[in-house]
Amino acid sequence: MSLTADMRQSWTGHRRVVRRHLSRGRSEPFVFTFLFVFLILAFVSQYPRAARIALENPEMLLPAQLLGLAYGMLIFLPVAYALAAISHVVARALGARSTWYGARLALFYSLVAASPLMLLQGLVAGVLGLGMQSFLMGIFALTAFVVFWALALVEVNKGDNDAV
């Protein structure tokens, strides 16, 4: 199934999609692809806001802002792996039967599944500016990500998957 179909299906059955990805077997390039897709979507989602700032403040050049965003996305790579490792350690401390791979899959896929709201938040910030609407969309996107991540962690910590 395509990633866009999986993203759409996650809004009605996130755990089912995560279970299907777990049944594929362990594939680090597959999981890294989720993180890479998220980083691309996160970069694209910030373009409207950066363009608005450049339009309102001519001294804030758009290419410079985009370069800063790109560096921020690169810095997020090790942070994402560390966050997945922390979630694995916490889950194990709480008695779950998780795996390192499952923790990465849960985090990275949940980031991708919540990315449509992140794109919408970026569009709101670009069109309406940084105000209450943008803030509320950001809170909504963050909440969706946290819910997706929690559901995915429940699924990968069931212990009945073959992922190592």
C-alpha positions in Angstrom: 0.0 0.0 0.0 1.3 3.5 -0.7 2.3 5.8 2.1 -0.4 8.4 1.3 -3.0 5.6 1.6 -1.5 4.5 4.9 -1.6 8.1 6.1 -5.2 8.4 5.2 -6.0 5.0 6.8 -4.2 6.0 10.0 -6.9 8.5 10.8 -9.4 5.6 11.3 -7.1 2.7 12.2 -3.6 3.8 13.2 -2.9 0.6 15.1 -3.9 -1.6 12.2 -1.5 0.3 9.9 1.3 0.0 12.4 0.6 -3.7 12.9 0.8 -4.1 9.1 4.2 -2.3 9.0 5.5 -4.5 11.8 4.4 -7.7 10.0 6.7 -6.7 7.1 9.7 -7.7 9.1 12.6 -5.6 10.2 13.9 -3.1 7.6 15.9 -0.2 8.8 15.8 1.6 5.4 12.0 1.3 5.5 11.8 3.0 8.9 14.3 5.6 8.0 12.2 6.4 4.9 9.4 7.4 7.3 11.7 9.8 9.1 13.0 11.2 5.8 9.5 11.8 4.4 8.6 13.5 7.6 11.6 15.8 7.4 10.7 16.7 3.8 7.1 17.4 4.7 8.2 19.4 7.8 10.4 21.6 5.6 7.7 22.1 3.0 5.2 23.0 5.7 7.4 25.9 6.9 7.8 27.4 3.5 4.6 29.5 3.6 5.5 31.0 6.9 9.0 31.8 5.8 7.7 33.4 2.6 5.3 35.6 4.6 8.1 36.7 6.9 10.3 37.5 3.9 7.5 39.5 2.4 6.8 41.5 5.5 10.5 42.0 6.4 12.7 42.4 3.3 15.9 42.1 5.4 14.9 38.5 6.3 15.8 36.8 3.0 13.8 33.7 2.1 16.9 31.7 1.0 18.5 32.3 4.4 15.4 31.3 6.2 15.1 28.1 4.1 18.7 27.3 4.8 18.1 27.6 8.5 15.1 25.4 8.3 17.1 22.8 6.4 19.8 22.8 9.1 17.1 22.4 11.7 15.7 19.4 9.9 19.2 17.8 9.8 19.7 18.5 13.5 16.4 16.7 14.1 17.7 13.4 12.8 19.7 12.4 15.9 17.1 13.9 18.1 14.4 11.6 16.6 16.6 8.5 17.1 17.3 9.6 20.7 13.6 10.2 21.4 12.8 6.7 20.0 15.5 5.2 22.3 14.1 7.0 25.3 10.6 5.8 24.6 11.9 2.3 24.3 13.8 2.5 27.6 10.7 3.9 29.4 8.4 1.3 27.9 10.8 -1.5 29.0 11.0 0.1 32.5 7.2 0.0 32.6 7.2 -3.7 31.7 6.4 -3.6 28.0 7.8 -6.0 25.6 9.1 -3.5 23.1 12.0 -3.6 20.7 14.3 -0.8 19.6 13.0 -1.3 16.0 9.4 -1.1 17.2 10.1 2.2 19.1 11.6 3.7 15.9 8.8 2.5 13.8 6.2 3.9 16.2 7.8 7.3 16.4 8.7 7.8 12.8 5.5 6.6 11.3 3.5 8.6 13.8 5.3 11.7 12.7 4.4 11.0 9.1 0.8 10.2 9.9 0.3 13.5 11.7 2.1 15.5 9.0 -1.0 16.6 7.1 -2.0 18.7 10.1 1.5 20.1 10.2 1.2 21.1 6.5 -2.2 22.7 7.3 -0.6 24.6 10.2 2.2 25.9 8.0 -0.4 27.0 5.5 -2.4 28.8 8.2 0.8 30.5 9.4 1.6 31.6 5.9 -1.8 33.0 5.0 -3.0 34.4 8.3 0.4 35.0 10.0 1.6 33.9 13.4 -1.5 34.4 15.5 -4.0 32.4 17.6 -5.2 30.4 14.5 -1.7 29.2 13.8 -1.1 28.4 17.5 -4.3 26.4 17.7 -3.5 24.5 14.5 0.0 23.7 16.0 -1.6 22.4 19.2 -4.0 20.3 17.2 -1.2 18.9 15.1 0.9 18.2 18.2 -2.1 16.5 19.9 -2.7 14.3 16.8 1.0 13.3 16.8 1.0 12.4 20.5 -2.2 10.3 20.1 -0.8 8.5 17.1 2.5 7.9 18.9 0.7 6.5 21.9 -1.4 4.2 19.8 1.6 3.0 17.9 3.6 2.4 21.1 0.7 0.3 22.4 0.7 -1.7 19.2 4.5 -2.3 19.1 4.6 -3.1 22.9 2.1 -5.9 22.7 4.9 -8.4 22.3 3.3 -10.5 19.7 5.2 -9.1 16.8 8.3 -10.6 15.2 10.3 -7.4 14.9 13.6 -7.6 16.7 
